[in-house]
């Protein structure tokens, strides 16, 4: 029985690791996968698992960007250390909107919007937006090509776009990347800033869910949670590297079409089987 649950956790970890960083909505995928792979655990544990598994994913960002985000690295000059601290200040500014509203309305948003119609609509709407905006920006270069050029005002406005991701199906990375591109950043800066914003957001969300659930686990629950986190970490490393390599020569329209197809699939599945 434990082995079967571990296999389920591995599959869920793979889905989380891929979909957390690509702008295609991890929630939308988890809702679909959950129809076929149901963990043998309490509803409270499953709800907590789907959030806390993100800790594994976020550690991939910490690993890949440890030097870039470490203001105390001995190899960095004083100006480089100041630039690193500036990145963190901009991350803090960008996190404020989602942190405040998420803390205040987390339970209400889950009760009202964590359902397949909302997820399907958000998948399709933001898929269309990706296609429209990329078509509009065809041939254009973002005016913000580095973090030094990213102002605090722009960081805050990107954070406002991140608020949209509180509605399931939007995709946190999708909302922040889309917002950053609209505000004039390059795709590379948009993607990296989205990664950096995720660090405090996902740590905070995971801490909140753990606090609500409690820190007491059965041996099976602990094994499932750790497996999911470890797999999500390993897959996230590959997913992040893939995305950064992909956007060097491609836009985000392919993800837009994928979101539309997935949204239609979600609608079709639940209409057919309900």
Wavefront OBJ file of the C-alpha trace (Angstrom):
o trace
v 0.000 0.000 0.000
v 2.807 2.407 0.891
v 4.561 1.638 -2.387
v 1.439 2.547 -4.379
v 1.117 5.869 -2.541
v 4.824 6.583 -3.134
v 4.335 6.004 -6.864
v 1.392 8.427 -6.802
v 3.568 10.998 -5.004
v 6.273 10.563 -7.656
v 3.775 11.259 -10.456
v 2.365 14.279 -8.641
v 5.896 15.541 -8.003
v 6.673 15.294 -11.716
v 3.516 17.236 -12.604
v 4.295 19.912 -10.001
v 7.927 20.236 -11.084
v 6.996 20.806 -14.711
v 3.886 22.947 -14.384
v 5.020 25.232 -11.558
v 7.541 27.009 -13.757
v 6.028 26.793 -17.208
v 3.153 29.304 -17.570
v 0.523 26.584 -17.923
v -1.057 26.412 -14.430
v 0.000 23.759 -11.952
v -3.497 23.913 -10.401
v -5.199 23.035 -13.675
v -2.977 20.025 -14.108
v -3.313 18.932 -10.494
v -7.113 19.022 -10.734
v -6.991 16.752 -13.777
v -4.356 14.410 -12.361
v -6.246 14.194 -9.074
v -9.166 12.636 -10.953
v -6.997 9.653 -11.835
v -4.469 9.544 -8.998
v -6.142 9.966 -5.654
v -3.884 9.804 -2.642
v -5.122 7.516 0.117
v -5.063 10.259 2.732
v -7.356 12.672 4.509
v -8.758 15.648 2.547
v -6.855 17.997 4.870
v -3.546 16.270 4.126
v -4.170 16.265 0.368
v -4.991 19.986 0.391
v -1.794 20.666 2.346
v 0.263 18.307 0.127
v -0.664 20.148 -3.079
v 0.724 23.373 -1.592
v 3.699 22.168 0.445
v 5.025 20.030 -2.419
v 5.960 23.417 -3.897
v 8.769 23.653 -1.341
v 10.636 21.072 -3.392
v 10.069 23.104 -6.532
v 11.227 26.352 -4.950
v 14.462 24.778 -3.743
v 15.345 24.320 -7.414
v 15.318 28.108 -7.835
v 17.426 28.515 -4.700
v 19.963 26.022 -6.046
v 20.147 27.367 -9.611
v 20.297 31.025 -8.578
v 22.140 30.730 -5.275
v 25.149 32.734 -6.455
v 23.098 35.373 -8.259
v 20.833 35.874 -5.241
v 23.537 35.635 -2.568
v 24.564 39.156 -1.521
v 27.294 37.795 0.744
v 29.236 35.803 -1.869
v 32.965 36.460 -1.270
v 33.595 36.494 -5.022
v 31.303 39.501 -5.520
v 32.572 43.064 -5.480
v 30.874 45.708 -3.347
v 28.871 47.086 -6.317
v 27.805 43.542 -7.240
v 26.652 42.916 -3.682
v 24.618 46.128 -3.812
v 23.060 45.028 -7.102
v 22.143 41.693 -5.509
v 20.509 43.407 -2.547
v 18.616 45.606 -5.007
v 17.171 42.468 -6.614
v 15.928 41.328 -3.200
v 14.424 44.743 -2.453
v 12.542 44.617 -5.753
v 11.367 41.086 -4.975
v 10.045 42.266 -1.597
v 8.211 45.167 -3.266
v 6.780 42.797 -5.873
v 5.619 40.273 -3.270
v 3.676 42.719 -1.089
v 0.372 42.762 -3.048
v -0.032 38.973 -3.292
v 1.246 38.398 0.251
v -1.286 40.786 1.793
v -4.292 39.723 -0.271
v -3.350 36.041 -0.156
v -3.131 36.116 3.646
v -6.472 37.886 3.950
v -8.475 35.971 1.363
v -6.765 32.576 0.945
v -9.621 30.485 2.368
v -12.337 32.566 0.684
v -10.666 32.325 -2.723
v -10.284 28.554 -2.377
v -13.928 28.152 -1.368
v -15.256 30.316 -4.201
v -12.880 29.624 -7.078
v -11.209 26.234 -6.562
v -13.426 24.448 -9.058
v -13.035 23.189 -12.596
v -15.146 25.887 -14.367
v -12.968 28.662 -12.929
v -9.743 26.805 -13.694
v -10.848 26.011 -17.270
v -11.903 29.607 -17.981
v -8.647 31.028 -16.584
v -6.595 28.563 -18.616
v -8.332 29.653 -21.808
v -8.423 33.388 -21.064
v -4.730 33.641 -20.250
v -3.869 31.348 -23.136
v -5.580 33.811 -25.470
v -3.796 36.731 -23.780
v -0.396 35.112 -24.295
v -1.107 34.725 -28.006
v -2.517 38.249 -28.421
v 0.300 39.947 -26.521
v 3.049 37.967 -28.235
v 1.521 38.805 -31.635
v 1.458 42.464 -30.632
v 5.083 42.315 -29.492
v 6.327 40.421 -32.550
v 9.660 41.863 -33.622
v 9.879 44.117 -30.568
v 12.571 43.975 -27.909
v 11.706 44.587 -24.283
v 13.027 47.932 -23.074
v 14.028 46.388 -19.715
v 16.909 44.025 -20.458
v 18.425 43.650 -16.975
v 17.477 43.844 -13.307
v 19.341 47.136 -12.981
v 16.821 48.598 -15.447
v 13.864 47.137 -13.544
v 12.446 49.958 -11.416
v 10.682 49.520 -8.082
v 7.501 50.825 -9.666
v 7.656 48.126 -12.350
v 8.448 45.482 -9.715
v 5.352 46.522 -7.755
v 3.174 46.476 -10.869
v 4.416 42.974 -11.725
v 3.440 42.064 -8.164
v -0.058 43.362 -8.873
v -0.262 40.977 -11.807
v 0.813 38.191 -9.445
v -2.337 38.891 -7.410
v -4.315 37.522 -10.363
v -2.722 34.120 -9.758
v -4.653 33.816 -6.491
v -7.504 32.648 -8.730
v -6.845 28.957 -9.557
v -6.011 28.212 -13.168
v -4.334 31.554 -13.785
v -0.774 30.292 -13.150
v 1.507 32.305 -10.891
v 4.360 32.212 -13.375
v 1.920 32.917 -16.222
v 0.471 36.017 -14.562
v 3.834 37.474 -13.565
v 5.538 36.731 -16.895
v 2.611 38.127 -18.849
v 2.500 41.222 -16.658
v 6.243 41.803 -16.910
v 6.162 41.525 -20.703
v 3.254 43.991 -20.892
v 5.295 46.379 -18.732
v 8.226 46.182 -21.138
v 10.657 43.606 -19.784
v 12.472 41.099 -21.947
v 11.225 37.519 -21.759
v 14.394 36.494 -19.899
v 13.994 39.164 -17.199
v 10.261 38.396 -16.971
v 10.933 34.685 -16.417
v 13.723 35.190 -13.881
v 11.804 37.813 -11.910
v 8.861 35.414 -11.822
v 11.182 32.744 -10.387
v 12.521 35.121 -7.742
v 9.052 36.324 -6.714
v 8.083 32.702 -6.150
v 10.625 32.223 -3.347
v 8.895 34.225 -0.576
v 5.406 33.586 -1.995
v 5.725 29.813 -2.049
v 7.602 29.595 1.237
v 4.878 31.715 2.816
v 2.024 29.698 1.300
v 3.636 26.429 2.382
v 4.226 27.705 5.924
v 0.597 28.834 6.132
v -0.734 25.445 5.007
v 1.616 23.567 7.358
v 0.538 25.745 10.267
v -3.135 25.069 9.516
v -2.578 21.332 9.098
v -0.185 20.962 12.017
v 3.259 19.407 12.036
v 2.193 15.932 13.104
v 2.338 13.312 10.337
v 1.939 9.583 10.173
v 4.924 7.728 8.724
v 3.016 7.221 5.459
v 2.081 10.907 5.200
v 5.667 11.953 5.817
v 6.951 9.517 3.189
v 4.415 10.783 0.632
v 5.205 14.436 1.341
v 8.996 14.020 1.206
v 8.801 11.948 -1.981
v 6.660 14.543 -3.715
v 8.977 17.365 -2.658
v 12.175 15.579 -3.739
v 10.759 14.648 -7.138
v 9.347 18.156 -7.629
v 12.812 19.555 -6.862
v 14.610 17.352 -9.385
v 12.059 17.918 -12.150
v 11.941 21.670 -11.436
v 15.666 21.993 -12.097
v 15.143 20.518 -15.571
v 11.965 22.561 -16.225
v 13.608 25.876 -15.331
v 16.627 25.157 -17.525
v 14.307 24.161 -20.368
v 12.247 27.355 -20.113
v 15.286 29.639 -20.050
v 16.722 27.857 -23.068
v 13.406 27.852 -24.909
v 12.705 31.574 -24.609
v 16.087 32.503 -26.086
v 14.688 31.740 -29.540
v 10.928 31.391 -28.993
v 7.990 33.342 -27.634
v 5.234 32.170 -25.277
v 2.535 31.528 -27.885
v 3.009 27.759 -27.746
v 2.135 27.866 -24.042
v -0.932 29.954 -24.907
v -2.219 27.333 -27.340
v -1.462 24.598 -24.807
v -3.452 26.429 -22.114
v -6.447 26.768 -24.436
v -6.318 23.073 -25.301
v -6.013 22.086 -21.628
v -8.890 24.383 -20.641
v -11.124 22.776 -23.243
v -9.984 19.341 -22.058
v -10.879 20.199 -18.456
v -14.338 21.380 -19.522
v -14.873 18.339 -21.733
v -13.781 15.886 -19.062
v -16.010 17.224 -16.292
v -19.039 17.800 -18.556
v -18.738 14.246 -19.862
v -18.242 12.523 -16.535
v -20.428 14.595 -14.247
l 1 2 3 4 5 6 7 8 9 10 11 12 13 14 15 16 17 18 19 20 21 22 23 24 25 26 27 28 29 30 31 32 33 34 35 36 37 38 39 40 41 42 43 44 45 46 47 48 49 50 51 52 53 54 55 56 57 58 59 60 61 62 63 64 65 66 67 68 69 70 71 72 73 74 75 76 77 78 79 80 81 82 83 84 85 86 87 88 89 90 91 92 93 94 95 96 97 98 99 100 101 102 103 104 105 106 107 108 109 110 111 112 113 114 115 116 117 118 119 120 121 122 123 124 125 126 127 128 129 130 131 132 133 134 135 136 137 138 139 140 141 142 143 144 145 146 147 148 149 150 151 152 153 154 155 156 157 158 159 160 161 162 163 164 165 166 167 168 169 170 171 172 173 174 175 176 177 178 179 180 181 182 183 184 185 186 187 188 189 190 191 192 193 194 195 196 197 198 199 200 201 202 203 204 205 206 207 208 209 210 211 212 213 214 215 216 217 218 219 220 221 222 223 224 225 226 227 228 229 230 231 232 233 234 235 236 237 238 239 240 241 242 243 244 245 246 247 248 249 250 251 252 253 254 255 256 257 258 259 260 261 262 263 264 265 266 267 268 269 270 271 272 273 274
